Amino acid sequence: MEESSAAEREIQTQTQENKEKEHALEQVSQDIESLLSRLSPQDESIPEFVDKYLDLAHDKISNHESLLEVDDDSFFKLVNQISKLYKILSDSNHGPLINRIGKIQQLAMCYLEDEFMSLMEESRTNDSEAAADQPEEDQSADESNYPDYSQKVLATLNKIANEMISGGYEFECCDAYIITRRNIIEEALNKLGYQKISIDDVQKMQWEALEKEIPPWIKAFKQCVNLYFSGERKLVENIFSDHSSLSSTLFGNLACRVFIQLLNFAEAVATVKRSTEKLFKFLDIYETLRDNLSAMESMVPKECANVLRNETTTTRCQIGEMAICIFCDLENAIQSDTGKTTVPGGAVHPLTRYTMNYVKYACDEYKETIEKVFKEHSKTGRADSTQKDRDEDEQSPFVGQVLRILELLDSALDAKSKLYKDTALSCIFMMNNGRYMLQKIKGSAELHQAMRDTWCRKTSSDLRNYHNTYKRETWMKLLGCLNVEGLNVNGKVVKPVLKERFKSFNAMFDEIRKTQSSWVVNDKQLQSELRVSISAIVIPAYRSFLARFSGYLDPGRQTEKYIKFQPDDIEACIDELFDGNSGSMGRKKT
């Protein structure tokens, strides 16, 4: 109990002493204010109360609490007086006094600098986290709230800035501002998933890891343009409202530093080894730079805007040229795919799937961007055989590139079709791949518009030719077994010849269904078209032949031996073709 009372008495004593010091400082400050109005560097004598004033000032500055927790007007008045006193006497002969005042001023400025930074850092929970979590579509609605400082904090920051600048500590004030705000922005970008990575580290990263860094970079870049720096400009204009030129310079320096850091990442990505799977991430970066350059330039001073424009233009050119080279790499990949292994069943070749899906995705998602890339960054004079029969004014460089890729793919497929020993299977292979290409083009409005109907009509015509060749190679040979020529001699049916015709038909049809049931036609429409067209020529001919000549065979065992199939059996077997199922004659489920 006695210890508690002693502590309370000590606090009361300390409080009373502080009040007395405050009162004494207030009294002597009035004398200092009067002195400042008449003091000059030439004065040889300095009043004694200055020494007392400096003692009290040093004590107050050394023990001052946060400017937000106590009345800060008296403190700013004190710092202002110290700065004025130092400025007036700095050219006088009062060396020791000047040094003493300078140390007190430095102490005050260090306090203000620390307070300046801590006040700004207190906002991080309110602004950077909220901005980082802000959905992109809602940014404009809350833009006025970033950064979320109270008016009291802004007013205090403004006073600190004014006192530091008027006291000759402009550099320290500006440096503290830039460092603090840059750290706060970097922390906000980290919350978006963006991590600062050096150019060397980017170039050493595996693509799988680097690819994951690009979406956060894009989000970070857009947040800076659309949210962060509009708020940062308002903030610097509020804090340095009495120094418009300085606020503009500060904002420009801050924006430049952050944007150059972001652009360094894009520049580093643009120097990594190219490959086809990287194209679309490269284009995402290209679009981000393209879409935000104007807004970025408008935020910063002209000198900084020129730097950012040059950096952005250089990076976009690198990415644009790389994108064009990637399409050339795709051409080379098609031409160099000279494998001798056939696709089982004549199915769609992996090269066809990859190429068509790649081109379709490029057109569906990036056609406008790629068109611009080819117009701005492609080298002139490149020979392109696809443009011989087309109006160059109507065909863009990118469309010409796509046509060339498809022509190369078609040539590659034609070469691969010749690897099949069976001409009919070769035709199935070409029909499968041609139909796949056609369906991909028709399934994409952008790609279909680029290719136009001319290409589609030509491809459809080629498919019909392959279809007819297939029927001729397979089914017309089968129908040769049903030829009536040679069956009648002197008006009578020659039974041995008739029996041989039935045997030949049965054997050939068995071989066809055994072989072609393992062939593959994935496109259901094409599969149906083939089955219908086969049935249309085979079943009527077989039914007619059966009706005309089955009666010449002896009923019973002879009929069962030579008439193995009824027309319905033929139709059922045809409906089981092209399922890719060689182990069973049942329909394959897909």
SULDAVEN-V476999 format. One record per helix or strand of 2 or more residues. SS is the DSSP state (H for helix, E for strand). FROM is the first residue (numbers start at 1). LEN is the number of residues. If there is no record, write none. Layout:
ss	from	len
SS	FROM	LEN
SS	FROM	LEN
This chain:
ss	from	len
H	2	37
H	49	15
H	73	17
H	95	27
H	124	10
H	136	10
H	151	16
H	170	22
H	199	6
H	207	33
H	244	26
H	276	24
H	302	35
H	344	3
H	350	28
H	385	3
H	397	21
H	423	20
H	445	38
E	488	2
E	492	2
H	495	22
H	524	29
H	557	6
H	567	8
